[in-house]
Amino acid sequence: MTSYVEVVSGLRPKMRRAIIMIQDLVMVLVAVALSLGLSQSRLSFDALSTAGLACWASIVLLSHMLFRYCGLYNTVWRFASTPDFFNILKSCAILTVTLYVVSLAVRSFQPVTGLNERQFIVFFLVSFTIISAPRLYYRFLRDGASWRILSRNPNNAAIKQALFVGRLGEADVIIRFTRTAEPAEYSIAGIMAIENGAPLGTQIQGVPVVAVRPRLVEVLEEYARGTKSLDMLIFGNGTEREIEEYSELVRVARHSGIAVVQFSGVSELGQGGKLVLDAVEMETILRRSTVPSDVERIGGFVSGKRVLVTGGAGSIGRILVKRTLELGAEAVLVADISEFGIFQLDQQVDEKDHARLKSRIVDVTDRRQITRAVTDFKPDIIFHAAALKHVPLLEENWESAIQTNILGTLVCAEVAAKCGVPQFLLISSDKAVDPTSVLGMTKRAAEQIVSSLHETHATEPNGRRSGTKFIAVRFGNVFGSNGSVATIFQAQIEAGGPVTITDRRMTRYFMTVAEAVDLVIMSAADAERRQGKDDYAIYMLDMGKPVPILEVAETMIRMAGKSPYTDIPIRFTGIRPGEKLHEVLHGGNEEIVALDIPKIFGLRTDVVGWPRVQAALTSLQAAMRDQDKAAALAVMAGLHQAEEPQADARRETIAKTVGQRVRAIPGKV
């Protein structure tokens, strides 16, 4: 029977509907024959004569028109329920009465023996039975135990009915935990298997496999149309990387009001367990070609280490904290100026990890606070993620940008060196490449601080490193980070629009937060073992091809179940101060070096000597005291690249360009 279900399910919807229509007409003729046979009627005319054949053809035509009019073919078989069977009952009753009335009319001018009310009563009962039976039987074969989606138990109304999309092995784990959880929260009613060749119609712990590839989307659409009791769609861990239909499944579910979550593991709590289900963020919409993380390598690097994350309550820092805890860090210290951010992070961390999580409310520009935190905690590695990063806002608040992004990096790096921290890693940005904004110039200056300290601590004749290993990791936008375009678009879509885009030509690199964090940790693991000529101060992540921002907006609108330009308008506002149309990940004077790690490159770039960095920073602080923005821009332009014959002219050009653009803003310096 499973093969029968697979054959029928594999047909196109129009073909299936045509087969159903033909089947119903055959059943009507069978019902006529059975009604005459069971009542032992003897008709006064030959059933196979011209008159007889015309009679049967008329009955078939009348039945078809009546069934179509009653909407018998608008119902999805697998969701046939009480109202649908009542519709069949009504259709058969109308057909029986119509045939009886016609027979009375015919007999009024042409005597016909062998027909009476008994035959029509039998015809009604037989036609309803044999027309309903195939639908009921198919539904039984097709869905089995998943009927409970359509008949929620009133006593368990709080339990969410769900479909699971993923591998059968993972489905087994999830079903087991949903059934043993106290109190019960979820009930898996059906499995949509993603393995090739998964057996349709089979069951795991009584839960049926209701769909297999390539019909996942079509089956979900049928469920969405056929039942109002489906609450949730649960994706297996990593499903977004395994199936092309992922985005479309999310769109169909959200359009139908079905919640979408992703299984990420099981949290052990006391004697029981709890499923960890994460909301599917918009970061998964425009899926990139991702490479599975080398968990063994990054786990071996982090395991047993003491990790300090500055800006640990921020979007990237928060994931760094969670990930290092997952990978077995001995302890993780969150250093952040946001009290509420630290509180939120504390609420999100698993109970079992709380003992290893420490926190400090500190300002990264306060040397005394940072020194105290590092001295007390004694970290093995510092991930410096603290930064201001909003391009237009920092154009106006240039002093805060310099204070946090440059001087904050300087303070944390110097404290790391002074306290003998083995490794210091700066989270950098693609905006540091050929910067045209205050943010880009501050991030490039921060890179130069780290690169210069990297060279300073690698001067021993034997090529061995003394003291702290300094590196920076450069990458572009991450989905879901605070203030990212995806977050802004999501809020605008939820508000009903319009979605605002600065320029329809604008593109950006995108990466999921989880992938970026794993690659950052991998960069640190790689840097730990490198010495001499193969040692890199800056690592660059491979972010694939840049994505048009307009495409991001249109896709997000569709994922929310809306139509771009019709349901949600899109408005173009013009490029803001400091923004580029297209970002790049490396400059023309930088050499990209392929490493033995997927998605990570080493960069050979110009490095400014430490004495010159110190002199520039002194000048920068003087410019800030004098509130001289033009002087500050000139100093940062001087840190843009190493000394060369054309460097002075280039610095002057950069400073003038940024300065003119800023002065064009009313009320600004």
N, C-alpha and C positions, 0 to 999 in steps of 0.2 A: 504493500500500500504506500510505503514511503516513495517508491519510484513513481507511482501514480501522482502523488502530490507534487513531486519535483517536476514532472512533465507538465502538469496543468499550471503550476506556478511560473514556469519558465515561458509560458505563452504571453504574447502581447495582450494588453487589456482589451483591445477591440476584438482580437481573436477569441479570447475567453468569453466575452459577451456574446459573440455570434454563436459559439458552441452552446452557451446556456439557452439562448433563444431556440435553437434547433431542438435541444433536449426537451424544453418545455412543450413544444408543439408535438413532439413524439409522445410525450407523457399524456397529453390531451387525447390523442388518438387511442393510446393504450387504455386510458380511463373510459373512453366510449366503448371499446371492445369488452373490457371487464364488466362494465355496468350492464351491458346487454347479456353477457355470458352468465354473470352471477344471478341475474334475475330471470334467466332462462327465457328471454324474449325471442319471438320469432317475427322478424320484420316481414312486411308484405312485399318488399322489393329486394333485389339481389344487391348485396353490399359492394360487389365489384362491377356492377353495371355502370353505365354512363351517369345515370341519376345518382347512384350510390357514391361514385367517385366525386361528383359535383357537390354532394352533401358533405362529404368529409373535407374537401378543399375549403368549402365555405366555413365549416367549423374551425379549421386551422387558421384561416384569415381573420375570422372574428376574434379568436383567442389571442392571436398575436397583437392585434390592434388594441384589444382590451388590456392585455398585460402591460403593453407599453404605456398606455394612458394611465394606468394605476401606479406606474413607477416601479414595476417589479425589477427592472434592470438598472436602477440607480443605486441599489444596495450592494455593498461590498460583502461578498459571501461569508468571509471569515468573521464578520461582525454581525451576522444575522441574529437578531434577538427577538424578544416578544413582539414589539411593534411591527417588525418585518414579517414575521409569521402571520400576524393578524392581517397584514396587507395581502398575503397570499390567500388567506381564508376569505377575505373580502372579494378578491379577484375571482376566485373559484365560485363563490356564491353568486356574484353578478353574472358570470358566464353561464352558470346553471340556470338561473332565472331567465336570462336572455334566450337561451336555447329552448327552454320550456315554452316561453311566450311565442317564439318563432314556430315551434312545432304545433302549437294550438292554432296559429294563423294558417299554417299550411294545411292542417287537417280540416279546416273549415270549408275548403274548396277542393281538397284532394284527400280522400280517405287513406289513412295509413294505419295499419294494424301493428301490434307488437310494441306500442309505446304507451306508457302510462307514468303516473307520478313516481312509482317505485323505482323505475330506471333512472330518473333524474336525481332522486335522493342518493342512490348508490353512486351515480356519476360524481356528485358533489363530494362525497366522502372519499372516493378513490382518487379523484383528481387532486384534492388538497393533500392527501397522504403522499402520493408518488411525486408531486412537484416539490413538496417540502423536504422529502427524505434526502435527495442528493445534496441539497444545501446543508442540511444538518450533518450529514455524514462527512462531507468535505470539511466542514468547520471542525468536526471532531478529529479528523486525520491531521488537519493543518495546524491546529493550535493546541489541542489537548488541554494540559493544565493551565494554559494562559487564559482560559475563560475567566478566571477570577479578576482580570483587568476590567471586565465588563460588568461584574456583579460584586462591587465592593461590600464587604461585610459591615453592616451598620455598627456593630460592636467594636470594629477596628478602623473607624473612619479616619483616625489620626495617622495610620500607617500609610506611607507613600508607596503607590504602585509604580514600579520601574521596569524599564527594559534595559538590559545590559548589552553593550557593544564592545566586543573584544575577543580574547582567546578563551577557549573552553576551560583551560586549566585555571585561569584567573576567575572565570565565572564560578567554578566550583568553590573557590575560597570565599568569594563574596556571598554566595548563596548560604554557605555554612554559617558565616558570621551574622548575616541578617536574621537567620532563624534562631540563633542562640543569644542574640543581644537582648539585654533587659535594661530599659523597656525597648520593645521592638519599634524601630523607626521606619524601616524600608522592607518592601517585599518584592523580590525579583519575580516577575510574571512571565518573562520570556527572554531568550538569548538571541542576539544577532551576531552570529559567528563571523570572524574575519579570516579564519584560516581557509586556504584553498582546499576544496573537497570536503569541507565539514558536512556531516550528515544532517540534512534537513529533516525535521520531525522527530529526531531522537531526543532523549531527555537526560538531564543531569540533575540528580536528586529530585526528580519529578517535575523540573522546570524544562519546558520544551525549547528546542532550537527552532525559532520561528522565521529566521531569515539567514541567508548566506549571500556571499558576494556572487554576482554583481548587482543583486536586487535589494540592497540594504535601504537605499533611499526610497524606492517604490513601496517597500513594505512599511516603512515608518510613516509614509504619507497615508497609507491605508489605515494604520492604527490611529493616526491623528484625526482622520475623517470619521472613523467608525466608533470611537469611544471618547467620552469626556472624563473617564476615570483614570487615565494615564497621567501621572504627576511628574515623572522624572525620566531622563535618559542618562544612564551612567556609562561613561567611556572607560575602557581599561587603560592601564598605565602605558603611555607611549603610543596609543592608538593613532594619534594625530600624525605620527611619522610612518605609519604602516599602510594607511588606506587613503586613496585619493578622494573618497566620498566624505571625508571628515567635515569639511566646511559646509557642504550641502546638508549633511545630517543636522549640524548645529542650526542652520538656517531654518529647516523644516520644523525642528522642535521648538525653537523660539517663536516662530510665526504662529504656532499652534498653542502657545502658552505653556509648553512643557519645559520644566527646569532642566538645565544641562550642567552636569558635574563630571569630574574625572577622578577615578580611583587612584590614589597614590600610595596606599599601603594600609597596614593595620597597626593601630596603636594599642599596645598591651596595657590594660588597666586592671590591676589586681588579679583576680582569677579569670576575668573575662577579657574581652577585646572590643575594640571600636573601629569601624571603618573610617579611614581618613579620606573624605571626599572634598576635593577642591573645586571651586567655581571655575568654569571654563572662561578664561579672560579673552579679551579681544586680541591678545598677543598670538593666539593660535589661529587666527583667521588667515592671514597671508603666510602660510606655512613655507618655510625655507627648507632647502635640502640640508638636513642636520646629520651629524655623525654621532652615534652613541658615545656617551662619556666613558672614558677609561676609568671606571670607578675604582678598580684595583690600584691604579697608579696614584690617583688623587687621594684615595683613602689611605694609602701607605704614607703619603706625604703629610697629611693632616693628622692622622691618628697619633694620639699621645702628645700633641703640641698644644701650647698655650697661645691662643690667637686673640689679638686686639683689633677691633674694627672701628675706625673713626667714622663718624656718620653712619653708625650701625643701625640707627632707627630710620634711615632713609630707604628708598625703594631698592637700590642695589645693595646697600649695606645690610638691610634686613635679610635678604636672601643669602648673602654671604654668611651671616650669623647662623641661620637655620642649616645651611648646607654643611658648614664646618662642624656643627653639633652632630648632624647625621653621620658624618664621616669619622666620628670618634675623637674629636679634639678633647684634650684633657680638661680645658676650660676656655670659655670665650668671654671676652670683656667688650661690652658695647660702650663706646665713648661718643656721646652725642649731646648737643645743646638743647634738644627738644625733650622736655619732660613727658609730654603727651605721647610723642613718638616712641619713647622707651616703654611707656606703660602699654601702648598698643602691641608692641613687639612681645612683651612679657606675656600678654594674654594669648598670643598666637603660638608660642612655643609649647611643645608637648610637656606634659607634667613630668615625665621621666627625665627631661633634659634641664629642668629648672635648677637643679643643684649645680650644674656646670656653667650656668649662665650668670655672669656678673654685669653690673652696669654702673656707669659714672656719668653724671650730668656735668659736662665740661665744655669749654670753648677751646677749639683747636689752636687758636691764636694766643692762648694764655700759657706761656712757657711753664709757669709754676704748677698749674693744674695738670698739664700733660706729663711733666717730669714726675709728679707725685703718682699719677696713674701708672706710668710705665715702671717706675721703681717698685711700687707695691705689687703689681701684677706679674712682672717679669715675663713678658711675652716672648715667644720664639719667632713670631712674625707679626708685622703690623700691616693690615690692609687699610690704606688711607683713601677712604671713599667720601670723606667730608668735603663738600664743595657747594658753591652757588652756581647755578647752571642755566638760568633763564635769560636768553640772549637779549631781548629788548629791555627787560627790567634792569639788567646789569649795565646797559649803555647809560642809563641815568644814574645808577648807583655804583659808579666805577670804584669809589673808595672801598665800599664793602666787598666788591669783587676782588680787588687787590689784597685786602686784608685777609680774607678767608682763603682764596684759591692760591695765592702766592706765599704770603707771610705765614699762613696756617700750615702750608706744606713745608716751608722752611723750618718752622718750630718743631713739627712732628719728626721731620727727618733728622735734624740736629740732635734732638733728644734721643732718638733711636740709636744714633751713632755714639753719643755720649754714654748711654746706658748699656751698650754692647748687645743690642737686639740683633740676632743673626740675619734677619731679612726684613726689608721695608718695600712695600709694593704700592705704587700710586695708580689709582684709577684715572686714566686720562680720557681724551675725547678726540674725535676726528676734527673738531673745530680748532684744534691746535695746529692743523696743517694750513700753511699760508693764511694766517688768521686775518679776518676782516672785522672782527667784533672784539669788544672788551673781554668777553668770555673766552674767545679763542686765544687772545694774547696772554691772558692770565694762565690758561691751561698750558700754553707753549712755554711760558716762563717756568711753570711748575715742572714740566718735563726737563727743562734745562737744569734746574736745581738737582733733580734726581740723577740725570745723566752725568752731571759734573761730579756729584758725590760718588757715583758709580766708578768713574775713572780715578778719582782721588784715592779710593780704597782698594785699588787694584794696581798699585805701583811697585810691588815687591819684585825684585829681579827674577825670582824663581817662577813668577807668574801666578803664585798662589795669592788668594785674597785675604786681606786682614780686615777684621772688623765686620761691619754691616754690609750685606749685599743689597744694593739699591737697584730697583727696576721700575719701569712704568709699563702699563698695558693700555694700548690705544684701541678704541672701538667706537662705533657710532651709536645711533639711538637704540633703546631697548623698549619693547612694548610693555605697557603697564607701569612704567616708572612715574613717579610724581611729576606732574606737569608735562608728560609726554603727549605727543599728538594723539595717540590712541585714547588716552584718558580724557583729553579735552573733547575729542569727537564723541566719545561715549556719553558724556554729560550733555552735550548739545543734542544728540539724538534722543536721549531720554526726555529732554525738555521740549521736544517737537521741532527742533531746528530753529534757525538755519545752522547748517554746518559751515564754518568759515575756513577758507583756505586762502593763504596769501597770494599764491600764483599757481595757475593750472599746470605750469611747466615744472614745478618744484619736485625734486626727488630727494630721498633720504635712504641711508642704509638702516636696516632693521634686524634685530635679533631678539629672541626671547630672553627674559631675565635669567631664567634657569640655565640656558645654554651659555650665556655670557659669563655667569658666575663660575660654572665648571671650567670654562676655558681660562678664566683668570687664575683659578687655583692651579690648573695644569701649567700655566706659564710660570707660576712661582715654583712648582715642582721641577720644571725644566731648568730654571735659572739656578736652582740650588746646586746642581751638579756641574755647571759649566765653569770653566776657568780659561784664562789666557785669551787667545785670539777669537775663540768661539764663544766668548762671553758677550751678551747683548744687554744694553741698558734699556732698550725699548722693544717691547713685543707688540705686534699688530695682529688683531683677529681678522680672519677671513669672514666677511659678512655677506658674501654673495653679491648679487647685483643690486644696485640701488632701485628702490621702488617709488613710483610716482605717488605723491601724497594724495592726489585726486583719486587714484585707484584704491588707496587705503580707505578714504572716506566713503566711496561708493560701495565697497565691499562690506564695510561695517554697517552701513544703512541696510543693505540686503540681509545681513546676518541678524539684524534686529527685526526682520520680517516686514520691512518697509521698502518702498521704491524710491531710489534717488530722483531728485528733481520734482517728483509728483507728491509723495507723502512727506518727504523731508527735503526742503530746498538747500542748495549749495550756493554759497555766496563767496566771491573772490574779493579780498580786501586790500591787496597790494603788499609787496615785500616790506617787512618792518626793519627798523634800524639794526644793522649788524648781521642780518640774515644773508645767506647765499642761496642761489637757486639750486646748486648742486654741491654737496660735500665730497671730499676725497679723503682717503685714509693715509696717504703718504705724499710727500712732496717730491718735486722733480730731482732734488739733490739727495734723496734718500735711497739707499740700496736695500731692496727686499731680499731676505735670505730664507730659502725654504728649509724648514726643519723636519724632523722625523715625526712630527705630531700633526694630525689633521686639523685644519682650520687655524693654525697658529704660525706666524712668521716672525723672524728676527729682523730688526731694522738697524742698519748702519747709517747714522745721521751725524750732522755737525754737532760738536760738543763745545760749549763755552767753558774755558778754564775757571776753576773755583775762585781764584782771586778776582777775576773780572765779574763773576756772578756776585761776589760779596760787594764789590764797588757799585754795581748796578742796583743792588737791593738797598744800599745806603742812599743812593740818589733817589730811588723810588720812595723811600720813607720820607725824605726831605720834600719831595714833590707833594706827597700827601699832606704833610704838615702845612705846606703853603697853599693847599687846595688848588694846585696848578695841574689841571688835567692834561694840558698839552705836553708839559714836561714829563708827566707819568707815562703818557702814550709813547713818547720818544724813547724813554728808558726801556719800556717793554719791547718796543720795536728793536732795540739794540740787543735784546736777548733772543730775538727771533732766530738768529743763526750765528755761526762762528765768524770770526774776523776774516775778511777777505777784501781785496781791493775795491769791490763794488758794494761792500757792506754798508758804508756810511750813507751812500746815495740811496740805497734800498731802504734803510731805516728811516731816512728823512721822508721818502715817498710814502711809506706805510703810516707814519705818524701824521703826515699832512692829510692823507686820505681819510683816516679814522677821525681826525680832528675836525675836518671840514664837514663830515657827515654828522658828527655830534652837534656841531655848532648850528647845523641846519634845523635842529629841534628847538622850537620856541622855548625860551626861558632857560636854556642849558648853556654851559660854558662853551 
